[in-house]
Amino acid sequence: MNKFVLLAVLASIFSASHAFTTPRNVAIRSSSPASMIRLSMSEGEGETPPVLDPMDDAMEEVDEATLAMMEKAKRSQELREQEVFMKISTGKHQCSNCDWEYDETKGDSMMIGGMIKPGTKFDDTPSDWRCPVCRASKDAFREVTEEIPGFEVNQGYGFGANSWTSGQKNLAVFGGLAAFFVLFLSGYAMS
């Protein structure tokens, strides 16, 4: 009985010592187009075999519907990254302290002590100019802009409607519907 235990221990030691070594001239399968990599390791070189990604094998087992869904998700993410809205200036600058708006078409001459004439751009105001309400410096003002919905690369296409703001588009759509409704009712008035 001792011989069998001794043989079992020797067999386990022998198999454990060779369990983590790579035999020479072994083909390893990968998911690359050149699907076979030949390894030829000599005993003294100490080269390490290439590391294979376990996700490559998992991706081979994925069905076509899942691959198509993953491609669609990747494409939609690329489109989201391309989506850059164009911003246009409204000609107004708002004080970050008191929310008073400087309008370039009005200036600040309507305020008590205001000396900036209508039509003066905000950048052309003196550097020591202050908010007429809270006396904040010119640096406290931020420009008020409007976003134009849609991709920036598409703004130049069409009849110019792609560069309209959302308010202008709403006015055109609902104004056109109202005009059609009035024209439709005027047809009843003719009879």
C-alpha positions in Angstrom: 0.0 0.0 0.0 2.9 2.3 0.7 4.1 1.8 -2.9 0.8 3.0 -4.3 0.8 6.1 -2.1 4.4 6.8 -3.1 3.6 6.4 -6.8 0.6 8.7 -6.4 2.7 11.4 -4.7 5.4 11.1 -7.3 2.8 11.3 -10.1 1.2 14.4 -8.6 4.6 16.1 -8.2 5.6 15.2 -11.8 2.3 16.5 -13.2 2.4 19.6 -11.1 5.9 20.5 -12.2 4.9 20.2 -15.9 1.4 21.7 -15.5 2.5 25.3 -16.0 5.2 24.9 -18.7 4.5 25.3 -22.4 5.6 22.4 -24.5 7.6 23.2 -27.6 5.9 23.7 -31.0 2.4 24.1 -29.6 -0.2 25.9 -31.7 -2.3 28.4 -29.8 -5.6 29.5 -31.4 -6.5 33.2 -31.4 -9.3 35.3 -32.9 -7.0 37.1 -35.3 -7.3 36.5 -39.0 -4.0 34.6 -38.9 -5.6 32.3 -36.5 -2.6 30.2 -35.6 0.5 31.3 -33.7 3.4 28.9 -33.6 5.5 29.0 -30.5 8.9 27.5 -30.5 10.6 28.0 -27.2 14.0 26.7 -26.5 14.8 25.8 -22.9 17.3 28.6 -22.2 15.7 31.6 -24.0 13.2 32.6 -21.3 10.7 34.1 -23.8 7.2 34.5 -22.6 4.3 33.4 -24.8 2.0 36.1 -26.1 -0.9 36.9 -23.8 -4.3 36.1 -25.3 -7.3 38.1 -24.4 -10.1 35.9 -22.9 -12.7 38.3 -24.4 -11.6 37.3 -27.9 -12.9 33.8 -27.3 -16.1 35.2 -25.7 -16.7 37.4 -28.7 -16.4 34.5 -31.1 -19.4 32.9 -29.2 -21.6 36.0 -29.5 -24.5 35.6 -32.0 -25.0 37.9 -35.0 -27.9 39.8 -33.4 -25.8 40.8 -30.4 -22.9 41.9 -32.7 -25.3 44.0 -34.8 -26.7 45.6 -31.6 -23.1 46.3 -30.4 -22.3 48.0 -33.7 -25.4 50.1 -33.5 -24.5 51.2 -30.0 -21.0 52.1 -31.1 -22.3 54.1 -34.1 -24.8 56.0 -32.0 -22.0 56.9 -29.5 -19.9 58.2 -32.4 -22.9 60.4 -33.6 -23.4 61.8 -30.1 -19.7 62.8 -30.0 -20.1 64.6 -33.3 -23.2 66.5 -32.1 -22.0 70.0 -31.6 -24.6 72.8 -31.4 -23.9 76.2 -32.9 -24.3 79.1 -30.5 -25.2 82.6 -31.7 -24.9 85.8 -29.7 -28.1 87.6 -28.7 -26.2 90.9 -28.2 -27.0 90.8 -24.5 -24.7 90.3 -21.5 -26.0 89.4 -18.1 -24.5 90.4 -14.7 -23.7 87.3 -12.7 -24.4 89.2 -9.4 -27.8 90.8 -10.0 -29.0 89.4 -13.4 -29.2 92.8 -15.0 -28.9 92.6 -18.8 -26.8 94.9 -20.9 -28.5 95.1 -24.3 -26.2 96.4 -27.1 -29.2 98.0 -28.8 -30.2 100.0 -25.7 -26.9 100.6 -23.9 -27.2 101.8 -20.3 -28.4 105.4 -21.0 -31.9 104.6 -19.7 -30.4 103.9 -16.2 -29.5 106.7 -13.8 -26.0 107.8 -14.4 -25.7 105.7 -17.6 -23.4 107.1 -20.2 -23.2 104.2 -22.8 -25.2 105.1 -25.9 -27.4 102.7 -27.7 -25.7 100.6 -30.4 -22.4 100.3 -28.4 -21.1 96.7 -28.3 -20.2 95.3 -24.9 -16.6 94.9 -25.9 -16.4 98.6 -26.7 -17.5 99.8 -23.3 -14.7 101.2 -21.1 -12.7 98.7 -19.0 -13.7 100.5 -15.8 -17.4 100.4 -16.6 -19.6 98.9 -13.9 -23.0 97.4 -13.6 -25.4 100.3 -13.0 -27.5 98.2 -10.5 -25.0 96.4 -8.3 -21.7 98.1 -9.3 -20.0 94.8 -10.3 -17.1 95.0 -12.7 -17.3 94.3 -16.4 -15.7 90.9 -15.8 -18.8 89.8 -13.9 -20.9 89.8 -17.1 -21.4 86.7 -19.2 -22.7 86.7 -22.8 -26.2 85.4 -23.4 -26.2 83.0 -26.3 -28.9 80.8 -28.0 -28.2 77.3 -29.2 -29.3 76.3 -32.7 -30.5 72.7 -32.5 -28.9 70.1 -34.8 -25.4 69.3 -36.0 -23.0 72.1 -36.7 -21.9 70.5 -39.9 -25.6 70.7 -41.2 -26.2 74.4 -40.5 -25.3 75.5 -44.0 -27.7 73.1 -45.8 -31.3 73.7 -46.9 -33.0 77.0 -47.4 -31.4 78.6 -44.3 -33.9 77.0 -41.9 -31.1 74.8 -40.4 -29.5 77.9 -38.9 -32.7 79.1 -37.2 -33.1 79.0 -33.4 -35.8 76.8 -31.9 -38.1 79.9 -31.4 -37.8 80.8 -35.1 -38.6 77.2 -36.1 -41.6 77.1 -33.8 -42.9 80.4 -35.2 -42.5 79.2 -38.8 -44.3 75.8 -38.1 -47.2 77.1 -36.0 -47.5 80.3 -38.0 -47.8 78.2 -41.2 -50.5 76.1 -39.6 -52.4 79.2 -38.4 -52.2 80.7 -41.9 -53.4 77.4 -43.5 -56.3 77.3 -41.0 -57.3 80.9 -41.9 -57.1 80.1 -45.6 -59.2 77.0 -45.1 -61.9 79.0 -43.2 -61.9 81.7 -45.9 -62.9 79.0 -48.4 -66.1 78.6 -46.4 -66.7 82.4 -46.4 -66.6 82.4 -50.2 -69.7 80.1 -50.6 
